[in-house]
């Protein structure tokens, strides 16, 4: 199929390269000229495993191209996917101006029947707004446009796998033509047996927010249990393993630690809460999920203070700066939030991250970025494991202990093995587990 993708951020670019890999002819467009030039040269503007490989394949096959001109992506396209940013307004509500502009461009430049897909995470009700745009901007051809909600469920760091081996494909539409076109778009995946869920549009839009809020809830629940475990001398890993063995609960997304961050959960929780109140329903649970998440960061800070007493003049080394492993994204990263709190309290912050150092540095220039983990840890009074990058598993503990000013590790992701830490002579502060001072 001939596909246009508006917006080549994380979701948009992954959509471009995976749809091209599925055999479609894809044209991606973005207003950022620098990004388009980079993509045309086969380079991804962010770190995401597998993207550059598929980008190269797509460009080479001729099935994938990029343009600054929206008209070139839209004209002739049977399906146009809108995957532009929906950042929060100060109120928490999603800013949908980029979605509106994209829809207006489609109304202007589409040349035939066209399915217009909401890929960006949008509040329920957005599809009717888009339909109204087509009716106003192009009344003679309004019937050519069919709006579809097709939210993505991809995780940064595993976005290619999540796109090509999805748990489910969700399509919300109101016409058989739209459903049929979407089945054609995802035919190679449907044929492989990946489940397709077809719903009305409002349900599909709402489901995306409901999923993200529930996932954040699971993590916050584990973090609240961790706070209790710390007070009861219990072990959060043991408790969540019991919880997770119940098929009704499931074992994933119950890892306690510094809490959740990223470009989705914080923004989507706020937007979902705003949406709920706009619809006349008070949903305080959503706010509580965020409060417990803030508390998780606070708990880590308390452990650092417990270990170091005064923070002024102490050097704290952060291992990891991205909001999770596998990405260079530092948006709403708990590691970056912790760095700011430590700096505010008068500590020096050194840090190492294999991919996210530049992004963190541009957000918080005071962070002393080190070339490697050992350089970050040398002379530090305390190490804080913030991001579970696999390479931290093979750190030489004896070497670290010798080079640090104090042998103290605060484990923000329960990443290390307590027995090994103690054997190596560290004071060890995990989350929701016994502290070894
Ligand atoms: C999340 C969802 O998982 C995706 O399904 C969704 O498509 C995406 O948002 C989106 O809306 O675009 P992502 O933001 O990439 O994906 O990150 P997650 O893997 O969900 O992790 C979010 C945060 O939770 C990270 O900071 C991670 O460290 C933290 N986390 C995760 C925990 O603290 N504990 C856990 O058990 C799991």
Boltz pocket constraint, residues with backbone or C-beta under 6 A from the ligand:
constraints:
  - pocket:
      binder: B
      contacts: [[A, 121], [A, 152], [A, 153], [A, 154], [A, 155], [A, 156], [A, 157], [A, 212], [A, 215], [A, 219], [A, 252], [A, 253], [A, 254], [A, 255], [A, 256], [A, 257], [A, 258], [A, 259], [A, 260], [A, 261], [A, 262], [A, 263], [A, 264], [A, 265], [A, 323], [A, 324], [A, 325]]
      max_distance: 6.0
